[in-house]
């Protein structure tokens, strides 16, 4: 491999790492917005370039504070916020149900929608509605700025505690 090939591969890996950071920051920002608590989030650049991207956002839900329907809607929003953030970052309006890397997010949203829609077509329509909602919510300047701030910190440190995330987004979500 030439130095130029190695440089191109590294740039590609860095781009994918940034895309992953935007995706995970979408989940974290939406979780904070809807009243859940992000316990921690991490990004593992050593796993980049493999089939599975590895990053994680651990969300704690104060279930006693939400009625079942409210919790399910918020859970859908958090699940779909990762794909929506990635779509906005890439400038590609994709369907979260058709991107293999987002299968777990789509499945989480699908599971959350179980008692909100009677059949599969209604559930798909509901998830498409919430995907559009989240995408537009992220398009607001203050929300995108908060998301970008999370991304900057995540790329710099690869691990963030929930309190750090709260501090990072406080200026925009106050």
C-alpha positions as CSV (number, residue, x, y, z in Angstrom):
1,X,0.0,0.0,0.0
2,X,1.4,3.4,-0.9
3,X,1.5,6.4,1.4
4,X,-1.2,8.0,-0.7
5,X,-3.4,4.8,-0.4
6,X,-2.8,4.8,3.3
7,X,-3.7,8.5,3.6
8,X,-6.9,7.9,1.6
9,X,-7.9,4.9,3.8
10,X,-7.2,7.0,7.0
11,X,-9.3,9.9,5.6
12,X,-12.1,7.4,4.9
13,X,-11.9,5.9,8.4
14,X,-12.0,9.4,9.9
15,X,-15.0,10.3,7.8
16,X,-16.9,7.1,9.0
17,X,-15.9,7.8,12.6
18,X,-17.4,11.3,12.3
19,X,-20.6,9.9,10.7
20,X,-20.8,7.5,13.6
21,X,-20.4,10.3,16.1
22,X,-23.2,12.3,14.5
23,X,-25.4,9.2,14.6
24,X,-24.8,8.5,18.3
25,X,-25.0,12.2,19.1
26,X,-28.5,12.2,17.6
27,X,-29.6,9.5,20.0
28,X,-28.1,11.3,22.9
29,X,-29.4,14.8,22.1
30,X,-33.0,13.5,21.6
31,X,-32.8,11.4,24.8
32,X,-31.9,14.6,26.8
33,X,-34.6,16.6,24.9
34,X,-37.4,14.1,25.7
35,X,-36.5,13.8,29.4
36,X,-34.4,10.6,29.5
37,X,-31.0,10.6,31.0
38,X,-27.9,9.6,29.0
39,X,-25.7,7.7,31.4
40,X,-22.7,7.5,29.0
41,X,-21.8,7.4,25.4
42,X,-18.7,6.0,23.7
43,X,-17.1,5.8,20.3
44,X,-14.5,3.1,19.5
45,X,-12.4,4.2,16.5
46,X,-10.5,0.9,16.7
47,X,-13.6,-0.8,15.5
48,X,-14.0,1.4,12.4
49,X,-13.5,-0.2,9.1
50,X,-15.1,-3.4,10.3
51,X,-18.6,-4.5,9.2
52,X,-20.2,-3.2,12.5
53,X,-19.6,0.3,13.7
54,X,-19.1,0.3,17.4
55,X,-20.5,3.1,19.4
56,X,-22.9,3.2,22.3
57,X,-25.3,5.5,24.0
58,X,-26.7,4.2,27.3
59,X,-30.0,5.8,28.1
60,X,-31.9,5.6,31.4
61,X,-35.6,6.2,31.3
62,X,-37.5,7.5,34.3
63,X,-40.4,5.3,33.5
64,X,-42.4,6.4,36.5
65,X,-42.6,9.9,34.9
66,X,-44.1,8.8,31.6
67,X,-47.3,7.2,30.7
68,X,-46.9,4.1,28.5
69,X,-48.0,5.9,25.3
70,X,-45.8,8.9,26.0
71,X,-42.8,6.6,26.8
72,X,-43.3,4.7,23.5
73,X,-43.3,7.9,21.4
74,X,-40.2,9.2,23.2
75,X,-38.5,5.8,22.7
76,X,-39.3,6.0,19.0
77,X,-37.9,9.5,18.7
78,X,-34.7,8.5,20.4
79,X,-34.3,5.4,18.3
80,X,-34.9,7.3,15.1
81,X,-32.7,10.3,16.0
82,X,-29.5,8.5,15.2
83,X,-30.5,7.8,11.6
84,X,-32.1,11.2,11.2
85,X,-28.9,12.9,12.4
86,X,-26.8,10.8,10.1
87,X,-29.1,11.5,7.2
88,X,-28.9,15.3,7.8
89,X,-25.1,15.2,8.2
90,X,-24.7,13.2,5.0
91,X,-27.3,15.3,3.2
92,X,-29.0,12.1,2.1
93,X,-32.7,11.6,2.8
94,X,-32.7,7.8,3.2
95,X,-35.4,5.5,4.7
96,X,-34.2,4.3,8.1
97,X,-35.9,0.9,7.5
98,X,-33.7,0.2,4.5
99,X,-30.2,1.0,5.7
100,X,-28.6,-2.1,7.2
101,X,-26.5,-0.2,9.7
102,X,-29.7,1.3,11.2
103,X,-31.5,-2.0,11.5
104,X,-31.3,-2.0,15.3
105,X,-32.6,1.5,15.5
106,X,-35.5,0.7,13.2
107,X,-36.2,-2.4,15.2
108,X,-36.2,-0.4,18.5
109,X,-38.6,2.1,17.0
110,X,-40.7,-0.7,15.5
111,X,-41.0,-2.4,18.9
112,X,-41.9,0.9,20.6
113,X,-44.7,1.4,18.1
114,X,-46.3,-2.0,18.8
115,X,-49.3,-0.8,20.8
116,X,-49.6,2.5,18.9
117,X,-50.6,1.2,15.5
118,X,-52.7,-1.8,14.7
119,X,-51.0,-3.2,11.6
120,X,-47.7,-3.2,9.8
121,X,-48.6,-0.5,7.3
122,X,-49.8,1.8,10.1
123,X,-46.6,1.2,12.0
124,X,-44.4,2.0,9.0
125,X,-46.5,5.2,8.5
126,X,-46.1,6.1,12.2
127,X,-42.3,5.6,12.1
128,X,-42.0,7.6,8.9
129,X,-43.9,10.4,10.5
130,X,-41.6,10.4,13.6
131,X,-38.5,10.2,11.4
132,X,-39.6,13.3,9.5
133,X,-40.4,15.0,12.8
134,X,-37.0,14.2,14.3
135,X,-35.2,15.2,11.1
136,X,-37.0,18.6,11.1
137,X,-36.3,19.0,14.8
138,X,-32.6,18.5,14.2
139,X,-32.7,21.0,11.4
140,X,-33.3,23.8,13.8
141,X,-30.1,25.8,14.2
142,X,-29.9,25.5,18.0
143,X,-30.5,21.7,17.9
144,X,-27.9,21.2,15.2
145,X,-25.4,23.3,17.2
146,X,-26.0,21.2,20.3
147,X,-25.6,18.0,18.3
148,X,-22.4,19.3,16.7
149,X,-21.0,20.2,20.2
150,X,-21.7,16.6,21.4
151,X,-19.9,15.3,18.3
152,X,-16.9,17.5,18.8
153,X,-16.5,16.3,22.4
154,X,-17.1,12.7,21.5
155,X,-14.5,12.8,18.7
156,X,-12.0,14.4,21.1
157,X,-12.6,12.1,24.1
158,X,-14.3,9.0,22.7
159,X,-16.2,8.7,25.9
160,X,-18.6,11.1,27.7
161,X,-20.5,10.8,30.9
162,X,-24.1,11.8,31.1
163,X,-23.4,14.9,33.2
164,X,-20.9,16.1,30.6
165,X,-23.5,15.7,27.9
166,X,-26.0,17.7,30.0
167,X,-23.4,20.5,30.3
168,X,-22.6,20.4,26.6
169,X,-26.2,20.8,25.5
170,X,-27.5,23.1,28.2
171,X,-26.9,26.4,26.3
172,X,-29.1,25.2,23.4
173,X,-31.8,23.3,25.2
174,X,-32.5,25.6,28.1
